[in-house]
Amino acid sequence: MAMLEVTKLGISFGGLRAVDDLSMEIEKGGLVGLIGPNGAGKTTVFNMLTGVYRPTDGGIRLGGENLIGKKPHEICKMGVARTFQNIRLFGKLSVLDNVKVGLHNEVTYSLVESVLHLGSYGKKERAMDEKVLDILKVFGLEGKADVLASNLPYGQQRKLEIARALATDPKLLLLDEPAAGMNPNETGELMETIKLVREKYGVTILLIEHDMKLVTGICEYLYVLNFGKLLAEGTPKEVLNNPEVITAYLGE
């Protein structure tokens, strides 16, 4: 059974058909890219996968379970996490606390225990801190645990957002342009980090990205959107040599 099954997915906003008849399938542990020109509908697909938008038609299943009609927090609990094109960190919180936000599903102590530091509060907080530090080590950020997120360099802020998503213990990790704004060195580091995340945590990854060096360097399979429709699919080599894909990106 595929980890993610998308069947004839579509959404309309008034008279605009933003995504139409999209079908995708990603096996467990896969690392797949969703690419296409600006405005092709890629982020709209992510918004449907995470419950931000409800599809007009079609189906979405995660490990065989239906996601249509579920709210974003319910889909998160089911095992889908995402990052965003524009970084959405809590700038006034520390690096450690930003990632701890992703552990909200693991908080089992009561409000009274939290306020008064009673019962199991201390033990569970220490356990969460240890888990966060283990995640931060993957991203080389363990030494920045007490630094405010807003004070990190841009590339490290990008990594921190992925670390926070990973803290939710996802089955499926959606990365929306993770290399946006990065220089070549930062992009190279990010490529290795994404590979390590998949290897260490066994998570299935779907990413949107315009940096073709990153896409061809880590993705095993690509889906290409153009004007909301699936234009092509296949291995990176097959897709990037497809005349229709070249035309969509570069024109006639």
MIFI-770439 format. One record per residue (C-alpha): residue number from 1; x, y, z; residue in one letter. Coordinates in nm, 4 decimals. Layout:
BEGIN
<node><seq>NUM</seq><x>X</x><y>Y</y><z>Z</z><type>a</type></node>
...
! end
This chain:
BEGIN
<node><seq>1</seq><x>0.0000</x><y>0.0000</y><z>0.0000</z><type>m</type></node>
<node><seq>2</seq><x>0.1273</x><y>0.3466</y><z>-0.0895</z><type>a</type></node>
<node><seq>3</seq><x>0.1882</x><y>0.5953</y><z>0.1917</z><type>m</type></node>
<node><seq>4</seq><x>0.0096</x><y>0.8699</y><z>-0.0044</z><type>l</type></node>
<node><seq>5</seq><x>-0.2579</x><y>0.8154</y><z>-0.2681</z><type>e</type></node>
<node><seq>6</seq><x>-0.4025</x><y>1.1162</y><z>-0.4493</z><type>v</type></node>
<node><seq>7</seq><x>-0.6829</x><y>1.0303</y><z>-0.6920</z><type>t</type></node>
<node><seq>8</seq><x>-0.8337</x><y>1.2689</y><z>-0.9505</z><type>k</type></node>
<node><seq>9</seq><x>-0.7873</x><y>1.5603</y><z>-0.7093</z><type>l</type></node>
<node><seq>10</seq><x>-0.9335</x><y>1.8965</y><z>-0.8057</z><type>g</type></node>
<node><seq>11</seq><x>-1.0318</x><y>2.2304</y><z>-0.6570</z><type>i</type></node>
<node><seq>12</seq><x>-1.2139</x><y>2.5333</y><z>-0.7954</z><type>s</type></node>
<node><seq>13</seq><x>-1.2220</x><y>2.8878</y><z>-0.6599</z><type>f</type></node>
<node><seq>14</seq><x>-1.5277</x><y>3.0403</y><z>-0.8201</z><type>g</type></node>
<node><seq>15</seq><x>-1.4697</x><y>3.0052</y><z>-1.1923</z><type>g</type></node>
<node><seq>16</seq><x>-1.0971</x><y>2.9298</y><z>-1.1522</z><type>l</type></node>
<node><seq>17</seq><x>-0.9928</x><y>2.5664</y><z>-1.1730</z><type>r</type></node>
<node><seq>18</seq><x>-0.6717</x><y>2.5781</y><z>-0.9693</z><type>a</type></node>
<node><seq>19</seq><x>-0.5979</x><y>2.2030</y><z>-0.9709</z><type>v</type></node>
<node><seq>20</seq><x>-0.7650</x><y>1.9524</y><z>-1.2018</z><type>d</type></node>
<node><seq>21</seq><x>-0.7672</x><y>1.5713</y><z>-1.2136</z><type>d</type></node>
<node><seq>22</seq><x>-0.4372</x><y>1.5220</y><z>-1.0281</z><type>l</type></node>
<node><seq>23</seq><x>-0.3373</x><y>1.1668</y><z>-0.9369</z><type>s</type></node>
<node><seq>24</seq><x>-0.0148</x><y>1.0810</y><z>-0.7510</z><type>m</type></node>
<node><seq>25</seq><x>0.1153</x><y>0.7849</y><z>-0.5542</z><type>e</type></node>
<node><seq>26</seq><x>0.4117</x><y>0.7843</y><z>-0.3164</z><type>i</type></node>
<node><seq>27</seq><x>0.5470</x><y>0.4662</y><z>-0.1610</z><type>e</type></node>
<node><seq>28</seq><x>0.6471</x><y>0.4535</y><z>0.2050</z><type>k</type></node>
<node><seq>29</seq><x>0.9947</x><y>0.6015</y><z>0.2501</z><type>g</type></node>
<node><seq>30</seq><x>0.9885</x><y>0.7684</y><z>-0.0915</z><type>g</type></node>
<node><seq>31</seq><x>1.1454</x><y>1.1049</y><z>-0.1702</z><type>l</type></node>
<node><seq>32</seq><x>0.9404</x><y>1.2679</y><z>-0.4443</z><type>v</type></node>
<node><seq>33</seq><x>0.9359</x><y>1.6137</y><z>-0.6012</z><type>g</type></node>
<node><seq>34</seq><x>0.6358</x><y>1.8192</y><z>-0.7148</z><type>l</type></node>
<node><seq>35</seq><x>0.7644</x><y>2.0774</y><z>-0.9621</z><type>i</type></node>
<node><seq>36</seq><x>0.6289</x><y>2.3235</y><z>-1.2138</z><type>g</type></node>
<node><seq>37</seq><x>0.6331</x><y>2.6911</y><z>-1.3140</z><type>p</type></node>
<node><seq>38</seq><x>0.5130</x><y>2.9631</y><z>-1.0756</z><type>n</type></node>
<node><seq>39</seq><x>0.1359</x><y>2.9536</y><z>-1.0376</z><type>g</type></node>
<node><seq>40</seq><x>0.1095</x><y>2.5898</y><z>-1.1451</z><type>a</type></node>
<node><seq>41</seq><x>-0.0891</x><y>2.4957</y><z>-0.8329</z><type>g</type></node>
<node><seq>42</seq><x>0.1813</x><y>2.3229</y><z>-0.6281</z><type>k</type></node>
<node><seq>43</seq><x>0.1187</x><y>2.4975</y><z>-0.2950</z><type>t</type></node>
<node><seq>44</seq><x>-0.2558</x><y>2.4589</y><z>-0.3501</z><type>t</type></node>
<node><seq>45</seq><x>-0.1944</x><y>2.0831</y><z>-0.3595</z><type>v</type></node>
<node><seq>46</seq><x>-0.0086</x><y>2.1048</y><z>-0.0259</z><type>f</type></node>
<node><seq>47</seq><x>-0.2970</x><y>2.3052</y><z>0.1189</z><type>n</type></node>
<node><seq>48</seq><x>-0.5395</x><y>2.0298</y><z>0.0195</z><type>m</type></node>
<node><seq>49</seq><x>-0.3144</x><y>1.7569</y><z>0.1588</z><type>l</type></node>
<node><seq>50</seq><x>-0.3016</x><y>1.9364</y><z>0.4949</z><type>t</type></node>
<node><seq>51</seq><x>-0.6702</x><y>2.0309</y><z>0.5213</z><type>g</type></node>
<node><seq>52</seq><x>-0.6261</x><y>2.4049</y><z>0.4675</z><type>v</type></node>
<node><seq>53</seq><x>-0.8395</x><y>2.3736</y><z>0.1535</z><type>y</type></node>
<node><seq>54</seq><x>-1.1103</x><y>2.1146</y><z>0.1006</z><type>r</type></node>
<node><seq>55</seq><x>-1.0945</x><y>1.9660</y><z>-0.2507</z><type>p</type></node>
<node><seq>56</seq><x>-1.3878</x><y>2.0170</y><z>-0.4822</z><type>t</type></node>
<node><seq>57</seq><x>-1.3469</x><y>1.6579</y><z>-0.5980</z><type>d</type></node>
<node><seq>58</seq><x>-1.1119</x><y>1.3620</y><z>-0.5810</z><type>g</type></node>
<node><seq>59</seq><x>-0.9575</x><y>1.1639</y><z>-0.2983</z><type>g</type></node>
<node><seq>60</seq><x>-0.6578</x><y>1.1735</y><z>-0.0628</z><type>i</type></node>
<node><seq>61</seq><x>-0.5537</x><y>0.8738</y><z>0.1456</z><type>r</type></node>
<node><seq>62</seq><x>-0.2637</x><y>0.8439</y><z>0.3901</z><type>l</type></node>
<node><seq>63</seq><x>-0.1702</x><y>0.4827</y><z>0.4571</z><type>g</type></node>
<node><seq>64</seq><x>-0.5176</x><y>0.3890</y><z>0.3411</z><type>g</type></node>
<node><seq>65</seq><x>-0.6960</x><y>0.6413</y><z>0.5654</z><type>e</type></node>
<node><seq>66</seq><x>-0.9124</x><y>0.9133</y><z>0.4120</z><type>n</type></node>
<node><seq>67</seq><x>-0.7959</x><y>1.2727</y><z>0.4713</z><type>l</type></node>
<node><seq>68</seq><x>-1.0811</x><y>1.4528</y><z>0.2953</z><type>i</type></node>
<node><seq>69</seq><x>-1.2901</x><y>1.6533</y><z>0.5401</z><type>g</type></node>
<node><seq>70</seq><x>-1.0354</x><y>1.6347</y><z>0.8210</z><type>k</type></node>
<node><seq>71</seq><x>-0.9187</x><y>1.9561</y><z>0.9902</z><type>k</type></node>
<node><seq>72</seq><x>-0.5502</x><y>2.0570</y><z>0.9770</z><type>p</type></node>
<node><seq>73</seq><x>-0.4820</x><y>1.9583</y><z>1.3390</z><type>h</type></node>
<node><seq>74</seq><x>-0.6478</x><y>1.6208</y><z>1.2819</z><type>e</type></node>
<node><seq>75</seq><x>-0.4368</x><y>1.5590</y><z>0.9725</z><type>i</type></node>
<node><seq>76</seq><x>-0.1264</x><y>1.6547</y><z>1.1710</z><type>c</type></node>
<node><seq>77</seq><x>-0.2151</x><y>1.3922</y><z>1.4339</z><type>k</type></node>
<node><seq>78</seq><x>-0.2631</x><y>1.1387</y><z>1.1554</z><type>m</type></node>
<node><seq>79</seq><x>0.0965</x><y>1.1953</y><z>1.0500</z><type>g</type></node>
<node><seq>80</seq><x>0.1273</x><y>1.4803</y><z>0.7990</z><type>v</type></node>
<node><seq>81</seq><x>0.3608</x><y>1.7727</y><z>0.8694</z><type>a</type></node>
<node><seq>82</seq><x>0.4693</x><y>2.0602</y><z>0.6481</z><type>r</type></node>
<node><seq>83</seq><x>0.6929</x><y>2.3628</y><z>0.6107</z><type>t</type></node>
<node><seq>84</seq><x>0.6060</x><y>2.6833</y><z>0.4242</z><type>f</type></node>
<node><seq>85</seq><x>0.7479</x><y>2.8966</y><z>0.1434</z><type>q</type></node>
<node><seq>86</seq><x>0.7750</x><y>3.1868</y><z>0.3859</z><type>n</type></node>
<node><seq>87</seq><x>0.9414</x><y>3.0898</y><z>0.7137</z><type>i</type></node>
<node><seq>88</seq><x>0.6880</x><y>3.0762</y><z>0.9981</z><type>r</type></node>
<node><seq>89</seq><x>0.8945</x><y>3.0452</y><z>1.3134</z><type>l</type></node>
<node><seq>90</seq><x>0.8220</x><y>3.1924</y><z>1.6554</z><type>f</type></node>
<node><seq>91</seq><x>1.0958</x><y>3.4538</y><z>1.6423</z><type>g</type></node>
<node><seq>92</seq><x>1.0825</x><y>3.5471</y><z>2.0112</z><type>k</type></node>
<node><seq>93</seq><x>1.1102</x><y>3.1856</y><z>2.1258</z><type>l</type></node>
<node><seq>94</seq><x>1.4341</x><y>2.9915</y><z>2.1526</z><type>s</type></node>
<node><seq>95</seq><x>1.5393</x><y>2.7315</y><z>1.8997</z><type>v</type></node>
<node><seq>96</seq><x>1.4576</x><y>2.4591</y><z>2.1532</z><type>l</type></node>
<node><seq>97</seq><x>1.1122</x><y>2.5979</y><z>2.2289</z><type>d</type></node>
<node><seq>98</seq><x>1.0288</x><y>2.6315</y><z>1.8582</z><type>n</type></node>
<node><seq>99</seq><x>1.0860</x><y>2.2599</y><z>1.8111</z><type>v</type></node>
<node><seq>100</seq><x>0.9030</x><y>2.1758</y><z>2.1363</z><type>k</type></node>
<node><seq>101</seq><x>0.5936</x><y>2.3334</y><z>1.9832</z><type>v</type></node>
<node><seq>102</seq><x>0.5949</x><y>2.0356</y><z>1.7472</z><type>g</type></node>
<node><seq>103</seq><x>0.5655</x><y>1.8005</y><z>2.0453</z><type>l</type></node>
<node><seq>104</seq><x>0.2236</x><y>1.9350</y><z>2.1466</z><type>h</type></node>
<node><seq>105</seq><x>0.0644</x><y>1.5952</y><z>2.0842</z><type>n</type></node>
<node><seq>106</seq><x>0.2896</x><y>1.4464</y><z>2.3548</z><type>e</type></node>
<node><seq>107</seq><x>0.1860</x><y>1.6841</y><z>2.6343</z><type>v</type></node>
<node><seq>108</seq><x>-0.0129</x><y>1.4722</y><z>2.8819</z><type>t</type></node>
<node><seq>109</seq><x>0.0211</x><y>1.6649</y><z>3.2070</z><type>y</type></node>
<node><seq>110</seq><x>-0.2617</x><y>1.8919</y><z>3.3217</z><type>s</type></node>
<node><seq>111</seq><x>-0.2756</x><y>2.2709</y><z>3.3175</z><type>l</type></node>
<node><seq>112</seq><x>-0.2500</x><y>2.2772</y><z>3.6973</z><type>v</type></node>
<node><seq>113</seq><x>0.0617</x><y>2.0551</y><z>3.6875</z><type>e</type></node>
<node><seq>114</seq><x>0.2086</x><y>2.2850</y><z>3.4236</z><type>s</type></node>
<node><seq>115</seq><x>0.1453</x><y>2.6074</y><z>3.6173</z><type>v</type></node>
<node><seq>116</seq><x>0.2569</x><y>2.4707</y><z>3.9566</z><type>l</type></node>
<node><seq>117</seq><x>0.5241</x><y>2.2310</y><z>3.8219</z><type>h</type></node>
<node><seq>118</seq><x>0.3634</x><y>1.9384</y><z>4.0025</z><type>l</type></node>
<node><seq>119</seq><x>0.3285</x><y>1.5675</y><z>3.9324</z><type>g</type></node>
<node><seq>120</seq><x>0.4909</x><y>1.4406</y><z>3.6162</z><type>s</type></node>
<node><seq>121</seq><x>0.5542</x><y>1.7878</y><z>3.4730</z><type>y</type></node>
<node><seq>122</seq><x>0.9305</x><y>1.7991</y><z>3.5352</z><type>g</type></node>
<node><seq>123</seq><x>1.0004</x><y>1.4460</y><z>3.4140</z><type>k</type></node>
<node><seq>124</seq><x>0.8008</x><y>1.4886</y><z>3.0937</z><type>k</type></node>
<node><seq>125</seq><x>0.9516</x><y>1.8299</y><z>3.0181</z><type>e</type></node>
<node><seq>126</seq><x>1.3033</x><y>1.6852</y><z>3.0525</z><type>r</type></node>
<node><seq>127</seq><x>1.2100</x><y>1.3964</y><z>2.8232</z><type>a</type></node>
<node><seq>128</seq><x>1.0803</x><y>1.6401</y><z>2.5610</z><type>m</type></node>
<node><seq>129</seq><x>1.3953</x><y>1.8530</y><z>2.5900</z><type>d</type></node>
<node><seq>130</seq><x>1.6072</x><y>1.5432</y><z>2.5256</z><type>e</type></node>
<node><seq>131</seq><x>1.3991</x><y>1.4492</y><z>2.2224</z><type>k</type></node>
<node><seq>132</seq><x>1.4291</x><y>1.8030</y><z>2.0832</z><type>v</type></node>
<node><seq>133</seq><x>1.8066</x><y>1.8031</y><z>2.1289</z><type>l</type></node>
<node><seq>134</seq><x>1.8306</x><y>1.4726</y><z>1.9421</z><type>d</type></node>
<node><seq>135</seq><x>1.6394</x><y>1.6290</y><z>1.6505</z><type>i</type></node>
<node><seq>136</seq><x>1.8519</x><y>1.9449</y><z>1.6589</z><type>l</type></node>
<node><seq>137</seq><x>2.1690</x><y>1.7336</y><z>1.6310</z><type>k</type></node>
<node><seq>138</seq><x>2.0493</x><y>1.6095</y><z>1.2920</z><type>v</type></node>
<node><seq>139</seq><x>2.0423</x><y>1.9719</y><z>1.1740</z><type>f</type></node>
<node><seq>140</seq><x>2.3631</x><y>2.0795</y><z>1.3498</z><type>g</type></node>
<node><seq>141</seq><x>2.1646</x><y>2.3167</y><z>1.5720</z><type>l</type></node>
<node><seq>142</seq><x>2.2124</x><y>2.1586</y><z>1.9156</z><type>e</type></node>
<node><seq>143</seq><x>2.4616</x><y>2.4315</y><z>2.0068</z><type>g</type></node>
<node><seq>144</seq><x>2.2003</x><y>2.6986</y><z>1.9270</z><type>k</type></node>
<node><seq>145</seq><x>1.9230</x><y>2.5562</y><z>2.1497</z><type>a</type></node>
<node><seq>146</seq><x>1.9004</x><y>2.8691</y><z>2.3664</z><type>d</type></node>
<node><seq>147</seq><x>1.9333</x><y>3.1209</y><z>2.0817</z><type>v</type></node>
<node><seq>148</seq><x>1.6238</x><y>3.3140</y><z>1.9722</z><type>l</type></node>
<node><seq>149</seq><x>1.4956</x><y>3.1804</y><z>1.6409</z><type>a</type></node>
<node><seq>150</seq><x>1.4961</x><y>3.5329</y><z>1.4943</z><type>s</type></node>
<node><seq>151</seq><x>1.8729</x><y>3.5575</y><z>1.5567</z><type>n</type></node>
<node><seq>152</seq><x>1.9629</x><y>3.2537</y><z>1.3460</z><type>l</type></node>
<node><seq>153</seq><x>2.1091</x><y>3.2981</y><z>0.9961</z><type>p</type></node>
<node><seq>154</seq><x>1.8537</x><y>3.2464</y><z>0.7202</z><type>y</type></node>
<node><seq>155</seq><x>1.9741</x><y>2.8995</y><z>0.6220</z><type>g</type></node>
<node><seq>156</seq><x>1.9536</x><y>2.7779</y><z>0.9822</z><type>q</type></node>
<node><seq>157</seq><x>1.6029</x><y>2.9202</y><z>1.0172</z><type>q</type></node>
<node><seq>158</seq><x>1.5028</x><y>2.7057</y><z>0.7201</z><type>r</type></node>
<node><seq>159</seq><x>1.6505</x><y>2.4000</y><z>0.8900</z><type>k</type></node>
<node><seq>160</seq><x>1.4765</x><y>2.4870</y><z>1.2165</z><type>l</type></node>
<node><seq>161</seq><x>1.1380</x><y>2.4901</y><z>1.0470</z><type>e</type></node>
<node><seq>162</seq><x>1.2015</x><y>2.1401</y><z>0.9131</z><type>i</type></node>
<node><seq>163</seq><x>1.3142</x><y>2.0289</y><z>1.2611</z><type>a</type></node>
<node><seq>164</seq><x>0.9885</x><y>2.1587</y><z>1.4117</z><type>r</type></node>
<node><seq>165</seq><x>0.7835</x><y>1.9712</y><z>1.1514</z><type>a</type></node>
<node><seq>166</seq><x>0.9839</x><y>1.6567</y><z>1.2228</z><type>l</type></node>
<node><seq>167</seq><x>0.9044</x><y>1.6850</y><z>1.5951</z><type>a</type></node>
<node><seq>168</seq><x>0.5408</x><y>1.5970</y><z>1.5209</z><type>t</type></node>
<node><seq>169</seq><x>0.6667</x><y>1.2467</y><z>1.4291</z><type>d</type></node>
<node><seq>170</seq><x>0.5201</x><y>1.2551</y><z>1.0764</z><type>p</type></node>
<node><seq>171</seq><x>0.4664</x><y>0.9693</y><z>0.8363</z><type>k</type></node>
<node><seq>172</seq><x>0.4612</x><y>1.2197</y><z>0.5499</z><type>l</type></node>
<node><seq>173</seq><x>0.6740</x><y>1.5360</y><z>0.5482</z><type>l</type></node>
<node><seq>174</seq><x>0.5787</x><y>1.8109</y><z>0.3012</z><type>l</type></node>
<node><seq>175</seq><x>0.8558</x><y>2.0617</y><z>0.2249</z><type>l</type></node>
<node><seq>176</seq><x>0.7438</x><y>2.3749</y><z>0.0411</z><type>d</type></node>
<node><seq>177</seq><x>1.0486</x><y>2.5264</y><z>-0.1327</z><type>e</type></node>
<node><seq>178</seq><x>1.2944</x><y>2.4389</y><z>0.1468</z><type>p</type></node>
<node><seq>179</seq><x>1.5902</x><y>2.5870</y><z>-0.0438</z><type>a</type></node>
<node><seq>180</seq><x>1.4224</x><y>2.9207</y><z>-0.1229</z><type>a</type></node>
<node><seq>181</seq><x>1.6656</x><y>3.2067</y><z>-0.0621</z><type>g</type></node>
<node><seq>182</seq><x>1.9600</x><y>2.9804</y><z>0.0161</z><type>m</type></node>
<node><seq>183</seq><x>2.3061</x><y>3.0189</y><z>-0.1334</z><type>n</type></node>
<node><seq>184</seq><x>2.4700</x><y>2.7169</y><z>-0.3069</z><type>p</type></node>
<node><seq>185</seq><x>2.6583</x><y>2.6078</y><z>0.0064</z><type>n</type></node>
<node><seq>186</seq><x>2.3429</x><y>2.6207</y><z>0.2185</z><type>e</type></node>
<node><seq>187</seq><x>2.1517</x><y>2.4292</y><z>-0.0490</z><type>t</type></node>
<node><seq>188</seq><x>2.4194</x><y>2.1598</y><z>-0.0549</z><type>g</type></node>
<node><seq>189</seq><x>2.3981</x><y>2.1236</y><z>0.3231</z><type>e</type></node>
<node><seq>190</seq><x>2.0198</x><y>2.1078</y><z>0.3034</z><type>l</type></node>
<node><seq>191</seq><x>2.0353</x><y>1.8263</y><z>0.0474</z><type>m</type></node>
<node><seq>192</seq><x>2.2471</x><y>1.6165</y><z>0.2812</z><type>e</type></node>
<node><seq>193</seq><x>2.0187</x><y>1.7000</y><z>0.5750</z><type>t</type></node>
<node><seq>194</seq><x>1.7046</x><y>1.5890</y><z>0.3883</z><type>i</type></node>
<node><seq>195</seq><x>1.8741</x><y>1.2613</y><z>0.2946</z><type>k</type></node>
<node><seq>196</seq><x>1.9752</x><y>1.2099</y><z>0.6596</z><type>l</type></node>
<node><seq>197</seq><x>1.6235</x><y>1.2859</y><z>0.7845</z><type>v</type></node>
<node><seq>198</seq><x>1.4742</x><y>1.0214</y><z>0.5570</z><type>r</type></node>
<node><seq>199</seq><x>1.7396</x><y>0.7666</y><z>0.6521</z><type>e</type></node>
<node><seq>200</seq><x>1.7212</x><y>0.8281</y><z>1.0286</z><type>k</type></node>
<node><seq>201</seq><x>1.3451</x><y>0.8672</y><z>1.0685</z><type>y</type></node>
<node><seq>202</seq><x>1.2116</x><y>0.6629</y><z>0.7762</z><type>g</type></node>
<node><seq>203</seq><x>0.9764</x><y>0.9459</y><z>0.6837</z><type>v</type></node>
<node><seq>204</seq><x>0.8168</x><y>0.9769</y><z>0.3388</z><type>t</type></node>
<node><seq>205</seq><x>0.8978</x><y>1.3144</y><z>0.1803</z><type>i</type></node>
<node><seq>206</seq><x>0.7189</x><y>1.5197</y><z>-0.0855</z><type>l</type></node>
<node><seq>207</seq><x>0.8823</x><y>1.8492</y><z>-0.1743</z><type>l</type></node>
<node><seq>208</seq><x>0.8108</x><y>2.1504</y><z>-0.3901</z><type>i</type></node>
<node><seq>209</seq><x>1.1260</x><y>2.3101</y><z>-0.5214</z><type>e</type></node>
<node><seq>210</seq><x>1.2498</x><y>2.5331</y><z>-0.8046</z><type>h</type></node>
<node><seq>211</seq><x>1.6181</x><y>2.4553</y><z>-0.7501</z><type>d</type></node>
<node><seq>212</seq><x>1.6718</x><y>2.1831</y><z>-1.0084</z><type>m</type></node>
<node><seq>213</seq><x>2.0121</x><y>2.0913</y><z>-0.8674</z><type>k</type></node>
<node><seq>214</seq><x>1.8469</x><y>1.9994</y><z>-0.5380</z><type>l</type></node>
<node><seq>215</seq><x>1.5559</x><y>1.8242</y><z>-0.7091</z><type>v</type></node>
<node><seq>216</seq><x>1.7768</x><y>1.6080</y><z>-0.9317</z><type>t</type></node>
<node><seq>217</seq><x>2.0214</x><y>1.5490</y><z>-0.6467</z><type>g</type></node>
<node><seq>218</seq><x>1.7768</x><y>1.3883</y><z>-0.4022</z><type>i</type></node>
<node><seq>219</seq><x>1.4397</x><y>1.3098</y><z>-0.5643</z><type>c</type></node>
<node><seq>220</seq><x>1.3739</x><y>0.9617</y><z>-0.6994</z><type>e</type></node>
<node><seq>221</seq><x>1.0571</x><y>1.0543</y><z>-0.8879</z><type>y</type></node>
<node><seq>222</seq><x>0.8956</x><y>1.3762</y><z>-1.0078</z><type>l</type></node>
<node><seq>223</seq><x>0.5458</x><y>1.5004</y><z>-1.0801</z><type>y</type></node>
<node><seq>224</seq><x>0.5184</x><y>1.8126</y><z>-1.2970</z><type>v</type></node>
<node><seq>225</seq><x>0.2224</x><y>2.0487</y><z>-1.2702</z><type>l</type></node>
<node><seq>226</seq><x>0.1338</x><y>2.3156</y><z>-1.5247</z><type>n</type></node>
<node><seq>227</seq><x>-0.1801</x><y>2.5305</y><z>-1.4956</z><type>f</type></node>
<node><seq>228</seq><x>-0.3122</x><y>2.2899</y><z>-1.2314</z><type>g</type></node>
<node><seq>229</seq><x>-0.2850</x><y>1.9788</y><z>-1.4494</z><type>k</type></node>
<node><seq>230</seq><x>-0.0345</x><y>1.6962</y><z>-1.4388</z><type>l</type></node>
<node><seq>231</seq><x>0.1977</x><y>1.7587</y><z>-1.7322</z><type>l</type></node>
<node><seq>232</seq><x>0.4464</x><y>1.4756</y><z>-1.6814</z><type>a</type></node>
<node><seq>233</seq><x>0.5825</x><y>1.2263</y><z>-1.4302</z><type>e</type></node>
<node><seq>234</seq><x>0.8835</x><y>0.9990</y><z>-1.4100</z><type>g</type></node>
<node><seq>235</seq><x>1.2442</x><y>0.9899</y><z>-1.2951</z><type>t</type></node>
<node><seq>236</seq><x>1.4279</x><y>1.3246</y><z>-1.2881</z><type>p</type></node>
<node><seq>237</seq><x>1.6149</x><y>1.2324</y><z>-1.6068</z><type>k</type></node>
<node><seq>238</seq><x>1.2943</x><y>1.1390</y><z>-1.7901</z><type>e</type></node>
<node><seq>239</seq><x>1.1074</x><y>1.4492</y><z>-1.6758</z><type>v</type></node>
<node><seq>240</seq><x>1.3803</x><y>1.7038</y><z>-1.7432</z><type>l</type></node>
<node><seq>241</seq><x>1.4301</x><y>1.5676</y><z>-2.0943</z><type>n</type></node>
<node><seq>242</seq><x>1.0574</x><y>1.5834</y><z>-2.1697</z><type>n</type></node>
<node><seq>243</seq><x>0.9941</x><y>1.8441</y><z>-2.4453</z><type>p</type></node>
<node><seq>244</seq><x>0.6612</x><y>1.9480</y><z>-2.2883</z><type>e</type></node>
<node><seq>245</seq><x>0.8309</x><y>2.0149</y><z>-1.9535</z><type>v</type></node>
<node><seq>246</seq><x>1.1067</x><y>2.2155</y><z>-2.1215</z><type>i</type></node>
<node><seq>247</seq><x>0.8449</x><y>2.4208</y><z>-2.3063</z><type>t</type></node>
<node><seq>248</seq><x>0.6456</x><y>2.4857</y><z>-1.9854</z><type>a</type></node>
<node><seq>249</seq><x>0.9561</x><y>2.6174</y><z>-1.8100</z><type>y</type></node>
<node><seq>250</seq><x>1.1322</x><y>2.7984</y><z>-2.0942</z><type>l</type></node>
<node><seq>251</seq><x>0.8637</x><y>2.8734</y><z>-2.3524</z><type>g</type></node>
<node><seq>252</seq><x>0.8611</x><y>2.7704</y><z>-2.7176</z><type>e</type></node>
! end
